[in-house]
């Protein structure tokens, strides 16, 4: 079964009622990832989701916490020191921000073929990963 890594922006857009199109797309992507058992996240993504939605979108912290627990039903890659070091290598090799490189490292460790994000160039291949912007 193909494994797909969901970046933070996919989760955040599911709560963003200011952009109905992106919100609908994000919800569809998340539902498919959960139902098909192909979704992969990292602890970084879950942390960023909680921080962004409670701070910028005004999501009630209890609701955001419950959604973190729901999203954690997907495979969750734990960020550790080895992954941080791998991220630094990917940052230099591909001239990415450190945080994007860490996402790429987590997706790789999670055995993903596809990274869903709007933060990297749609259609590109980085470290063997197909980058897809689901909102394009």
ABEGO torsion letter per residue (X at the ends): XBBBBBBAAAAAAAABAABAAAAAAAAAAAAAAAAAGABBBBAAAAAAAAAAAAAAAGBBAAAAAAAAAAAAABBBBBBBAAAAAAAAAAAAAAGBBAAAAAAAAAAAAAGBABBBBAABBBGBBBGGBBBBBAAX
